[in-house]
Amino acid sequence: MTNFIPIFPLGIVVYPEEQLNLHIFEPRYKQMIRECIAEKKPFGIPAVIEKKVSEFGTLVEVISVEKQYDNGELDIKTRGIRVFRILEVIRELPNKLYAGAIVNYPENEERSNILLRKQVLLAVRELHQILQVNKSFSRSDEQLRAYDLAHHAGLSLQEEYEVLHLFKELQRLEYLKRHLLKVIPLMTEMERLKDRVKLNGHFRDLSVDNF
């Protein structure tokens, strides 16, 4: 399916089912969001990477308006729906301050693997333990998907974007697993280095067995 959507480019990656809070303050996006709310239509958030609007993004819908300000600014809650691919950006629209895009929606295979998902989740929790970060997920472990875990795996913006345009759940999980298996040993060594630095200059009890 191909259609036209208004777009709100941002320097973030949004995933399907992700909930995102936004403060809307620019005139063009105040117009866009008010129209989306009135017409009950979604809008697209393509990722901006290195100052360029990327080819892929996520269609999102407004769940609620949390606050309306006297100057027209808005605090809104949104939810990701599905990944889109931009075919053409239309920068000027009649009577509109914002831009839009003609997009299509790649097929997205959700078939998962229980063992692989458990391995990725275990690795994410190990990373959080190393970093002394306490994270909880809104879904149960059995319901978690790669999209739920990607923002919590220590990915760069570019890496999060790469996950966005992998259109098989197994590919996304494998990507996260490879990343975590590479990052965790590095973080573990960094923590050991921090411990050694902290010991420098302090009195230490040292002994060698059998001497």
LOSERO-220300 format. One record per atom (N, C-alpha, C): residue number from 1; residue in one letter; x, y, z. Coordinates in steps of 0.02 Angstrom, whole numbers, plus 50000, padded with zeros to 5 digits. Atoms other than C-alpha are relative to their C-alpha. Layout:
<atoms>
[atom NUM,A,[X,Y,Z]] ...
</atoms>
This chain:
<atoms>
[atom 1,M,[50042,49940,50000]] [atom 1,M,[50000,50000,50000]] [atom 1,M,[50044,50063,50000]] [atom 2,T,[49965,49936,50004]] [atom 2,T,[50059,50175,49955]] [atom 2,T,[49952,50056,50017]] [atom 3,N,[50043,49942,49986]] [atom 3,N,[49989,50335,50028]] [atom 3,N,[50042,50060,50022]] [atom 4,F,[49967,49938,49979]] [atom 4,F,[50029,50513,50081]] [atom 4,F,[49990,50009,50075]] [atom 5,I,[50005,49985,49928]] [atom 5,I,[50067,50558,50263]] [atom 5,I,[50037,50065,50015]] [atom 6,P,[49960,49944,49975]] [atom 6,P,[50120,50718,50353]] [atom 6,P,[50059,49971,50038]] [atom 7,I,[49941,50026,49966]] [atom 7,I,[50294,50698,50424]] [atom 7,I,[50028,50051,50050]] [atom 8,F,[49971,49962,49944]] [atom 8,F,[50380,50759,50583]] [atom 8,F,[50070,49971,50011]] [atom 9,P,[49933,50029,49993]] [atom 9,P,[50567,50721,50560]] [atom 9,P,[50031,50018,50068]] [atom 10,L,[49968,49991,49935]] [atom 10,L,[50660,50698,50725]] [atom 10,L,[50065,49962,50003]] [atom 11,G,[49936,50033,49993]] [atom 11,G,[50834,50648,50778]] [atom 11,G,[49997,49940,50047]] [atom 12,I,[50009,50060,49960]] [atom 12,I,[50770,50487,50857]] [atom 12,I,[49972,49945,49955]] [atom 13,V,[50033,50056,50033]] [atom 13,V,[50713,50314,50803]] [atom 13,V,[49941,49979,50043]] [atom 14,V,[50060,50023,49965]] [atom 14,V,[50536,50265,50850]] [atom 14,V,[49982,49932,49972]] [atom 15,Y,[50017,50068,50021]] [atom 15,Y,[50481,50083,50845]] [atom 15,Y,[49925,49988,50005]] [atom 16,P,[50070,50018,49993]] [atom 16,P,[50309,50006,50818]] [atom 16,P,[49983,49979,50072]] [atom 17,E,[50026,50011,49933]] [atom 17,E,[50209,49996,50981]] [atom 17,E,[50034,50043,50053]] [atom 18,E,[49967,49957,49951]] [atom 18,E,[50329,50118,51065]] [atom 18,E,[49956,50060,50017]] [atom 19,Q,[50036,49940,49979]] [atom 19,Q,[50247,50256,51166]] [atom 19,Q,[50050,50057,50008]] [atom 20,L,[49954,49943,50002]] [atom 20,L,[50326,50426,51143]] [atom 20,L,[49963,50063,50021]] [atom 21,N,[50028,49936,49979]] [atom 21,N,[50288,50590,51233]] [atom 21,N,[50034,50056,49962]] [atom 22,L,[49972,49945,50039]] [atom 22,L,[50311,50747,51129]] [atom 22,L,[49972,50067,50024]] [atom 23,H,[50021,49931,49987]] [atom 23,H,[50306,50933,51168]] [atom 23,H,[50001,50036,49932]] [atom 24,I,[50007,49970,50066]] [atom 24,I,[50243,51022,51012]] [atom 24,I,[50000,50076,50007]] [atom 25,F,[49994,49928,49991]] [atom 25,F,[50300,51203,50999]] [atom 25,F,[50010,50039,49935]] [atom 26,E,[49990,49964,50063]] [atom 26,E,[50345,51245,50818]] [atom 26,E,[49933,50010,49965]] [atom 27,P,[50063,49986,50033]] [atom 27,P,[50203,51328,50720]] [atom 27,P,[49979,49947,49949]] [atom 28,R,[50018,50049,50052]] [atom 28,R,[50212,51202,50577]] [atom 28,R,[49975,49934,50030]] [atom 29,Y,[50021,50064,49970]] [atom 29,Y,[50197,51053,50693]] [atom 29,Y,[49939,50008,50046]] [atom 30,K,[50062,49987,49964]] [atom 30,K,[50063,51135,50800]] [atom 30,K,[49942,49993,49951]] [atom 31,Q,[50051,50007,50051]] [atom 31,Q,[49962,51148,50639]] [atom 31,Q,[49989,49926,49982]] [atom 32,M,[50004,50070,50021]] [atom 32,M,[50002,50969,50589]] [atom 32,M,[49965,49956,50052]] [atom 33,I,[50028,50043,49947]] [atom 33,I,[49960,50890,50757]] [atom 33,I,[49927,50016,50011]] [atom 34,R,[50071,49982,49991]] [atom 34,R,[49797,50987,50775]] [atom 34,R,[49958,49970,49944]] [atom 35,E,[50037,50030,50056]] [atom 35,E,[49744,50927,50603]] [atom 35,E,[49995,49924,50008]] [atom 36,C,[50000,50073,49990]] [atom 36,C,[49794,50747,50643]] [atom 36,C,[49949,49981,50054]] [atom 37,I,[50047,50014,49946]] [atom 37,I,[49692,50754,50804]] [atom 37,I,[49928,50009,49974]] [atom 38,A,[50068,49985,50024]] [atom 38,A,[49540,50833,50719]] [atom 38,A,[49976,49948,49950]] [atom 39,E,[50018,50047,50054]] [atom 39,E,[49543,50712,50572]] [atom 39,E,[50014,49927,50019]] [atom 40,K,[49984,50068,49976]] [atom 40,K,[49599,50561,50676]] [atom 40,K,[50044,49962,49951]] [atom 41,K,[49954,50031,50047]] [atom 41,K,[49742,50525,50559]] [atom 41,K,[50071,49999,50030]] [atom 42,P,[49932,50005,49974]] [atom 42,P,[49921,50470,50596]] [atom 42,P,[50049,50045,49963]] [atom 43,F,[49946,49964,50034]] [atom 43,F,[50084,50555,50550]] [atom 43,F,[50063,49959,50006]] [atom 44,G,[49939,50040,50002]] [atom 44,G,[50259,50492,50515]] [atom 44,G,[50058,50035,50034]] [atom 45,I,[49938,49975,49971]] [atom 45,I,[50420,50513,50613]] [atom 45,I,[50059,49964,49966]] [atom 46,P,[49939,50028,50029]] [atom 46,P,[50569,50480,50498]] [atom 46,P,[50060,50022,50042]] [atom 47,A,[49941,49983,49961]] [atom 47,A,[50737,50476,50585]] [atom 47,A,[50044,50049,49962]] [atom 48,V,[49951,49954,50029]] [atom 48,V,[50855,50621,50554]] [atom 48,V,[50069,49980,50025]] [atom 49,I,[49932,50023,49982]] [atom 49,I,[51035,50557,50551]] [atom 49,I,[50050,50040,49959]] [atom 50,E,[49950,49957,50032]] [atom 50,E,[51182,50669,50512]] [atom 50,E,[49967,50054,49959]] [atom 51,K,[50036,49943,50029]] [atom 51,K,[51061,50810,50470]] [atom 51,K,[49962,49982,49936]] [atom 52,K,[50037,50021,50059]] [atom 52,K,[50974,50706,50336]] [atom 52,K,[49939,49959,50021]] [atom 53,V,[50060,50040,49987]] [atom 53,V,[50797,50636,50336]] [atom 53,V,[50011,49931,49969]] [atom 54,S,[49986,50069,50023]] [atom 54,S,[50816,50448,50324]] [atom 54,S,[49942,49972,49960]] [atom 55,E,[50049,50032,50044]] [atom 55,E,[50724,50333,50206]] [atom 55,E,[49943,49968,50038]] [atom 56,F,[50051,50037,49962]] [atom 56,F,[50632,50239,50343]] [atom 56,F,[49980,50038,50063]] [atom 57,G,[50025,49971,49939]] [atom 57,G,[50527,50295,50489]] [atom 57,G,[49941,49960,50025]] [atom 58,T,[50056,50036,49971]] [atom 58,T,[50377,50246,50593]] [atom 58,T,[49937,50044,50001]] [atom 59,L,[50065,49968,49997]] [atom 59,L,[50195,50294,50574]] [atom 59,L,[49976,49999,50072]] [atom 60,V,[50023,49996,49930]] [atom 60,V,[50125,50354,50741]] [atom 60,V,[49931,50032,50003]] [atom 61,E,[50066,49970,49989]] [atom 61,E,[49955,50401,50809]] [atom 61,E,[50001,50037,50067]] [atom 62,V,[50007,49962,49938]] [atom 62,V,[49908,50528,50943]] [atom 62,V,[49952,49962,50045]] [atom 63,I,[50042,50036,49952]] [atom 63,I,[49842,50435,51095]] [atom 63,I,[49960,50049,50042]] [atom 64,S,[50034,49951,49957]] [atom 64,S,[49802,50586,51203]] [atom 64,S,[50038,50066,49999]] [atom 65,V,[49971,49934,49990]] [atom 65,V,[49832,50771,51228]] [atom 65,V,[50003,50010,50076]] [atom 66,E,[49991,49994,49928]] [atom 66,E,[49905,50790,51402]] [atom 66,E,[49993,50071,50026]] [atom 67,K,[50005,49930,49979]] [atom 67,K,[49913,50979,51406]] [atom 67,K,[49997,50046,49939]] [atom 68,Q,[50002,49948,50051]] [atom 68,Q,[49866,51128,51298]] [atom 68,Q,[50019,50066,50032]] [atom 69,Y,[49975,49936,49973]] [atom 69,Y,[49958,51292,51326]] [atom 69,Y,[49963,50058,49966]] [atom 70,D,[50033,49941,50026]] [atom 70,D,[49889,51467,51300]] [atom 70,D,[50028,50022,49932]] [atom 71,N,[49968,49980,50064]] [atom 71,N,[50013,51495,51157]] [atom 71,N,[49992,49948,49945]] [atom 72,G,[50013,50051,50051]] [atom 72,G,[49951,51341,51064]] [atom 72,G,[50046,49940,50002]] [atom 73,E,[49956,50058,49993]] [atom 73,E,[50090,51224,51117]] [atom 73,E,[49961,49942,50031]] [atom 74,L,[50035,50060,49977]] [atom 74,L,[50041,51045,51159]] [atom 74,L,[50049,49950,50029]] [atom 75,D,[49966,50061,49977]] [atom 75,D,[50102,50899,51262]] [atom 75,D,[49956,49941,49980]] [atom 76,I,[50040,50056,50025]] [atom 76,I,[50046,50739,51177]] [atom 76,I,[50034,49933,50014]] [atom 77,K,[49975,50068,49998]] [atom 77,K,[50065,50551,51197]] [atom 77,K,[49985,49967,49934]] [atom 78,T,[50009,50034,50064]] [atom 78,T,[50091,50450,51039]] [atom 78,T,[50020,49927,50006]] [atom 79,R,[49982,50071,50003]] [atom 79,R,[50108,50267,50993]] [atom 79,R,[50020,49981,49929]] [atom 80,G,[49978,50023,50066]] [atom 80,G,[50206,50189,50850]] [atom 80,G,[49954,49946,49972]] [atom 81,I,[50045,50047,50033]] [atom 81,I,[50103,50090,50724]] [atom 81,I,[50039,49951,49956]] [atom 82,R,[49965,50044,50046]] [atom 82,R,[50211,50023,50583]] [atom 82,R,[50056,50039,49965]] [atom 83,V,[49942,49969,50034]] [atom 83,V,[50372,50056,50486]] [atom 83,V,[49980,50018,49929]] [atom 84,F,[50012,49979,50070]] [atom 84,F,[50361,50153,50323]] [atom 84,F,[50067,50014,49966]] [atom 85,R,[49942,49981,50041]] [atom 85,R,[50482,50187,50181]] [atom 85,R,[49979,50060,49958]] [atom 86,I,[50015,49940,50038]] [atom 86,I,[50486,50360,50102]] [atom 86,I,[50018,49990,49926]] [atom 87,L,[49989,50002,50072]] [atom 87,L,[50466,50359,49913]] [atom 87,L,[50015,50069,49972]] [atom 88,E,[49990,49931,50022]] [atom 88,E,[50458,50547,49892]] [atom 88,E,[49980,50048,50056]] [atom 89,V,[50016,49948,49951]] [atom 89,V,[50465,50696,50011]] [atom 89,V,[49969,50058,49962]] [atom 90,I,[50033,49942,50029]] [atom 90,I,[50345,50838,49970]] [atom 90,I,[50006,50057,50051]] [atom 91,R,[49982,49949,49951]] [atom 91,R,[50413,50992,50056]] [atom 91,R,[49948,50057,50003]] [atom 92,E,[50048,49946,50000]] [atom 92,E,[50278,51117,50005]] [atom 92,E,[49931,49972,49984]] [atom 93,L,[50069,50022,50008]] [atom 93,L,[50092,51082,50026]] [atom 93,L,[49955,50061,50003]] [atom 94,P,[50046,49943,49999]] [atom 94,P,[49948,51201,49990]] [atom 94,P,[49971,50014,50069]] [atom 95,N,[50028,49977,49936]] [atom 95,N,[49899,51299,50146]] [atom 95,N,[50027,49962,50061]] [atom 96,K,[49970,50037,49945]] [atom 96,K,[50014,51192,50254]] [atom 96,K,[50069,50028,50015]] [atom 97,L,[49933,49979,49980]] [atom 97,L,[50166,51243,50354]] [atom 97,L,[50049,49942,50001]] [atom 98,Y,[49958,50060,49992]] [atom 98,Y,[50231,51064,50367]] [atom 98,Y,[50008,49964,49934]] [atom 99,A,[49987,50040,50060]] [atom 99,A,[50298,50940,50241]] [atom 99,A,[49966,49932,50007]] [atom 100,G,[50029,50066,50000]] [atom 100,G,[50235,50769,50193]] [atom 100,G,[50042,49953,49957]] [atom 101,A,[49963,50049,50040]] [atom 101,A,[50291,50611,50104]] [atom 101,A,[49952,49948,49972]] [atom 102,I,[50034,50058,50028]] [atom 102,I,[50227,50476,49990]] [atom 102,I,[50039,49939,50024]] [atom 103,V,[49966,50057,49967]] [atom 103,V,[50266,50312,50078]] [atom 103,V,[49967,49934,49982]] [atom 104,N,[50030,50066,49999]] [atom 104,N,[50240,50126,50071]] [atom 104,N,[50020,49964,50064]] [atom 105,Y,[49991,50034,49936]] [atom 105,Y,[50242,49996,50209]] [atom 105,Y,[50028,49929,49987]] [atom 106,P,[49970,50066,50011]] [atom 106,P,[50364,49849,50195]] [atom 106,P,[49969,49946,50044]] [atom 107,E,[50025,50057,49961]] [atom 107,E,[50304,49678,50251]] [atom 107,E,[50048,49988,50059]] [atom 108,N,[49960,50009,49939]] [atom 108,N,[50364,49642,50428]] [atom 108,N,[49983,49934,50033]] [atom 109,E,[50013,50067,49973]] [atom 109,E,[50381,49462,50484]] [atom 109,E,[50014,49998,50075]] [atom 110,E,[49996,49999,49927]] [atom 110,E,[50349,49441,50671]] [atom 110,E,[50020,49933,50030]] [atom 111,R,[49983,50066,49973]] [atom 111,R,[50396,49256,50688]] [atom 111,R,[50065,50004,50040]] [atom 112,S,[49945,49993,49954]] [atom 112,S,[50513,49241,50836]] [atom 112,S,[50029,49932,50018]] [atom 113,N,[49969,50061,49974]] [atom 113,N,[50621,49112,50926]] [atom 113,N,[50008,50009,50075]] [atom 114,I,[50002,49992,49927]] [atom 114,I,[50597,49084,51112]] [atom 114,I,[50071,50001,50030]] [atom 115,L,[49933,50004,49972]] [atom 115,L,[50778,49034,51148]] [atom 115,L,[50040,50063,49984]] [atom 116,L,[49963,49941,50020]] [atom 116,L,[50851,49179,51050]] [atom 116,L,[49976,50061,50038]] [atom 117,R,[50027,49944,49962]] [atom 117,R,[50735,49303,51135]] [atom 117,R,[50024,49999,50072]] [atom 118,K,[49976,50007,49931]] [atom 118,K,[50785,49236,51306]] [atom 118,K,[50074,50020,50004]] [atom 119,Q,[49928,49983,50000]] [atom 119,Q,[50970,49253,51261]] [atom 119,Q,[50010,50076,49996]] [atom 120,V,[49994,49927,50008]] [atom 120,V,[50947,49434,51207]] [atom 120,V,[49978,50035,50064]] [atom 121,L,[50026,49969,49938]] [atom 121,L,[50844,49478,51361]] [atom 121,L,[50050,49991,50058]] [atom 122,L,[49950,50013,49948]] [atom 122,L,[50973,49397,51476]] [atom 122,L,[50060,50046,49991]] [atom 123,A,[49942,49957,50013]] [atom 123,A,[51112,49495,51391]] [atom 123,A,[49984,50073,50015]] [atom 124,V,[50021,49931,49984]] [atom 124,V,[51014,49659,51406]] [atom 124,V,[50003,50011,50075]] [atom 125,R,[50000,49993,49927]] [atom 125,R,[50992,49629,51592]] [atom 125,R,[50071,49997,50028]] [atom 126,E,[49930,50001,49978]] [atom 126,E,[51176,49586,51611]] [atom 126,E,[50033,50067,49988]] [atom 127,L,[49973,49934,50015]] [atom 127,L,[51221,49750,51526]] [atom 127,L,[49976,50051,50051]] [atom 128,H,[50028,49953,49952]] [atom 128,H,[51105,49845,51642]] [atom 128,H,[50032,49991,50069]] [atom 129,Q,[49968,50014,49936]] [atom 129,Q,[51183,49760,51793]] [atom 129,Q,[50070,50030,50002]] [atom 130,I,[49933,49972,50003]] [atom 130,I,[51357,49811,51737]] [atom 130,I,[49997,50076,50007]] [atom 131,L,[50007,49927,49999]] [atom 131,L,[51298,49990,51711]] [atom 131,L,[49964,50026,50062]] [atom 132,Q,[50037,49982,49940]] [atom 132,Q,[51201,49987,51875]] [atom 132,Q,[49938,50041,49982]] [atom 133,V,[50061,49968,50024]] [atom 133,V,[51043,50035,51782]] [atom 133,V,[49941,49954,50015]] [atom 134,N,[50059,50040,49984]] [atom 134,N,[50872,49977,51839]] [atom 134,N,[49945,50016,49950]] [atom 135,K,[50050,49990,50052]] [atom 135,K,[50752,49956,51692]] [atom 135,K,[49945,49947,50007]] [atom 136,S,[50056,50048,50001]] [atom 136,S,[50580,49876,51687]] [atom 136,S,[49963,50008,49934]] [atom 137,F,[50036,49999,50064]] [atom 137,F,[50474,49833,51535]] [atom 137,F,[49925,49995,50013]] [atom 138,S,[50073,49999,49991]] [atom 138,S,[50288,49860,51513]] [atom 138,S,[49969,49933,49982]] [atom 139,R,[50025,50066,50019]] [atom 139,R,[50267,49686,51437]] [atom 139,R,[50033,49946,50043]] [atom 140,S,[49968,50057,49968]] [atom 140,S,[50301,49516,51514]] [atom 140,S,[50057,49975,49957]] [atom 141,D,[49943,50025,50037]] [atom 141,D,[50461,49427,51463]] [atom 141,D,[49978,49962,49937]] [atom 142,E,[50023,50041,50056]] [atom 142,E,[50362,49310,51349]] [atom 142,E,[49973,50043,49943]] [atom 143,Q,[50029,49957,50051]] [atom 143,Q,[50286,49457,51255]] [atom 143,Q,[50050,50049,49970]] [atom 144,L,[49951,49951,50023]] [atom 144,L,[50445,49559,51230]] [atom 144,L,[50024,49983,49929]] [atom 145,R,[49974,50007,50068]] [atom 145,R,[50505,49588,51052]] [atom 145,R,[50064,50041,49994]] [atom 146,A,[49939,49963,50012]] [atom 146,A,[50664,49658,50978]] [atom 146,A,[49987,50075,50005]] [atom 147,Y,[50017,49929,49996]] [atom 147,Y,[50577,49827,50961]] [atom 147,Y,[49998,50025,50073]] [atom 148,D,[50005,49981,49929]] [atom 148,D,[50546,49828,51150]] [atom 148,D,[50068,50006,50033]] [atom 149,L,[49934,50004,49968]] [atom 149,L,[50728,49791,51189]] [atom 149,L,[50052,50046,49969]] [atom 150,A,[49948,49966,50038]] [atom 150,A,[50821,49893,51058]] [atom 150,A,[50024,50064,50034]] [atom 151,H,[49980,49937,49967]] [atom 151,H,[50819,50060,51153]] [atom 151,H,[50038,49987,50065]] [atom 152,H,[49970,50016,49936]] [atom 152,H,[50887,49969,51307]] [atom 152,H,[50065,49960,49992]] [atom 153,A,[49941,50042,50013]] [atom 153,A,[51035,49881,51224]] [atom 153,A,[50064,50040,49988]] [atom 154,G,[49940,49960,50008]] [atom 154,G,[51157,50026,51215]] [atom 154,G,[50019,50012,49928]] [atom 155,L,[49987,49988,50071]] [atom 155,L,[51140,50052,51027]] [atom 155,L,[50010,50075,49987]] [atom 156,S,[49995,49931,50024]] [atom 156,S,[51195,50212,50940]] [atom 156,S,[49937,50015,49958]] [atom 157,L,[50057,49981,50042]] [atom 157,L,[51065,50309,50839]] [atom 157,L,[50002,49964,49934]] [atom 158,Q,[49993,50035,50064]] [atom 158,Q,[51133,50233,50678]] [atom 158,Q,[49983,49926,50008]] [atom 159,E,[50015,50071,49989]] [atom 159,E,[51122,50058,50751]] [atom 159,E,[49925,49989,50013]] [atom 160,E,[50073,50005,49990]] [atom 160,E,[50943,50088,50811]] [atom 160,E,[49964,50006,49934]] [atom 161,Y,[50031,49993,50066]] [atom 161,Y,[50901,50143,50635]] [atom 161,Y,[50009,49936,49959]] [atom 162,E,[49990,50063,50036]] [atom 162,E,[50978,49984,50564]] [atom 162,E,[49951,49947,50022]] [atom 163,V,[50051,50047,49975]] [atom 163,V,[50863,49882,50676]] [atom 163,V,[49932,50017,49970]] [atom 164,L,[50065,49978,50026]] [atom 164,L,[50715,49985,50613]] [atom 164,L,[49986,49970,49931]] [atom 165,H,[50014,50027,50067]] [atom 165,H,[50737,49925,50435]] [atom 165,H,[50026,49929,49989]] [atom 166,L,[49997,50073,50006]] [atom 166,L,[50765,49742,50472]] [atom 166,L,[49928,49976,50007]] [atom 167,F,[50071,50014,50002]] [atom 167,F,[50597,49668,50427]] [atom 167,F,[49982,49928,50017]] [atom 168,K,[50015,50064,49971]] [atom 168,K,[50608,49500,50512]] [atom 168,K,[50021,50001,50073]] [atom 169,E,[49985,49999,49929]] [atom 169,E,[50600,49479,50700]] [atom 169,E,[50064,49961,50017]] [atom 170,L,[49940,50040,49988]] [atom 170,L,[50734,49344,50695]] [atom 170,L,[50063,50039,49984]] [atom 171,Q,[49942,49958,50018]] [atom 171,Q,[50853,49464,50606]] [atom 171,Q,[50012,50053,50053]] [atom 172,R,[49992,49948,49948]] [atom 172,R,[50820,49599,50735]] [atom 172,R,[50030,49972,50064]] [atom 173,L,[49974,50031,49940]] [atom 173,L,[50852,49481,50880]] [atom 173,L,[50074,49981,49992]] [atom 174,E,[49930,50019,50013]] [atom 174,E,[51013,49416,50800]] [atom 174,E,[50044,50062,50000]] [atom 175,Y,[49961,49937,49999]] [atom 175,Y,[51072,49596,50774]] [atom 175,Y,[50014,50021,50071]] [atom 176,L,[49991,49980,49930]] [atom 176,L,[51043,49636,50958]] [atom 176,L,[50047,49953,50036]] [atom 177,K,[49957,50049,49967]] [atom 177,K,[51127,49476,51013]] [atom 177,K,[50074,50012,49982]] [atom 178,R,[49930,49987,50021]] [atom 178,R,[51285,49511,50910]] [atom 178,R,[50026,50064,50032]] [atom 179,H,[49979,49937,49970]] [atom 179,H,[51291,49689,50974]] [atom 179,H,[50017,49991,50074]] [atom 180,L,[49991,50009,49928]] [atom 180,L,[51273,49637,51156]] [atom 180,L,[50060,49956,50016]] [atom 181,L,[49941,50043,49989]] [atom 181,L,[51403,49498,51143]] [atom 181,L,[50065,50037,49987]] [atom 182,K,[49941,49958,50012]] [atom 182,K,[51524,49629,51078]] [atom 182,K,[50009,50052,50055]] [atom 183,V,[49997,49943,49954]] [atom 183,V,[51481,49767,51202]] [atom 183,V,[50012,49978,50072]] [atom 184,I,[49997,50020,49930]] [atom 184,I,[51465,49670,51366]] [atom 184,I,[50072,49988,50024]] [atom 185,P,[49930,50008,49977]] [atom 185,P,[51649,49612,51375]] [atom 185,P,[50037,50067,50005]] [atom 186,L,[49967,49934,49997]] [atom 186,L,[51705,49791,51338]] [atom 186,L,[49978,50038,50062]] [atom 187,M,[50026,49964,49941]] [atom 187,M,[51593,49862,51474]] [atom 187,M,[50027,49968,50065]] [atom 188,T,[49974,50035,49941]] [atom 188,T,[51651,49728,51597]] [atom 188,T,[50073,50021,50013]] [atom 189,E,[49931,49979,49993]] [atom 189,E,[51832,49775,51563]] [atom 189,E,[50005,50073,50023]] [atom 190,M,[50002,49930,49978]] [atom 190,M,[51790,49959,51584]] [atom 190,M,[49986,50005,50075]] [atom 191,E,[50015,50000,49929]] [atom 191,E,[51716,49922,51755]] [atom 191,E,[50060,49978,50041]] [atom 192,R,[49939,50023,49966]] [atom 192,R,[51874,49827,51805]] [atom 192,R,[50052,50056,50001]] [atom 193,L,[49953,49944,50003]] [atom 193,L,[51978,49975,51747]] [atom 193,L,[49982,50054,50050]] [atom 194,K,[50022,49951,49951]] [atom 194,K,[51873,50093,51852]] [atom 194,K,[50018,49978,50070]] [atom 195,D,[49983,50025,49934]] [atom 195,D,[51900,49981,52003]] [atom 195,D,[50074,50007,50014]] [atom 196,R,[49927,49994,49990]] [atom 196,R,[52088,49981,51975]] [atom 196,R,[50020,50073,50012]] [atom 197,V,[49985,49928,49991]] [atom 197,V,[52090,50171,51960]] [atom 197,V,[49980,50022,50070]] [atom 198,K,[50022,49982,49932]] [atom 198,K,[51991,50187,52122]] [atom 198,K,[50048,49977,50053]] [atom 199,L,[49953,50027,49951]] [atom 199,L,[52119,50078,52212]] [atom 199,L,[50066,50038,50002]] [atom 200,N,[49936,49965,50004]] [atom 200,N,[52265,50185,52156]] [atom 200,N,[50006,50052,50055]] [atom 201,G,[49989,49953,49946]] [atom 201,G,[52336,50279,52306]] [atom 201,G,[49970,49981,50066]] [atom 202,H,[50031,50023,49938]] [atom 202,H,[52237,50181,52436]] [atom 202,H,[50041,49942,50029]] [atom 203,F,[49967,50057,49968]] [atom 203,F,[52304,50057,52563]] [atom 203,F,[49963,49936,49979]] [atom 204,R,[50030,50062,50021]] [atom 204,R,[52275,49880,52502]] [atom 204,R,[50030,49941,50037]] [atom 205,D,[49976,50062,49969]] [atom 205,D,[52288,49711,52585]] [atom 205,D,[50014,49950,49944]] [atom 206,L,[49980,50045,50053]] [atom 206,L,[52388,49602,52466]] [atom 206,L,[50036,49941,50029]] [atom 207,S,[49963,50059,49978]] [atom 207,S,[52449,49426,52488]] [atom 207,S,[50007,49952,49942]] [atom 208,V,[49990,50051,50052]] [atom 208,V,[52517,49285,52380]] [atom 208,V,[50001,49932,50035]] [atom 209,D,[50003,50066,49969]] [atom 209,D,[52474,49106,52423]] [atom 209,D,[50066,49963,49994]] [atom 210,N,[49942,50046,49999]] [atom 210,N,[52612,48980,52470]] [atom 210,N,[50068,50034,50007]] [atom 211,F,[49936,49968,49987]] [atom 211,F,[52747,49109,52511]] [atom 211,F,[50002,50026,50071]] 
</atoms>
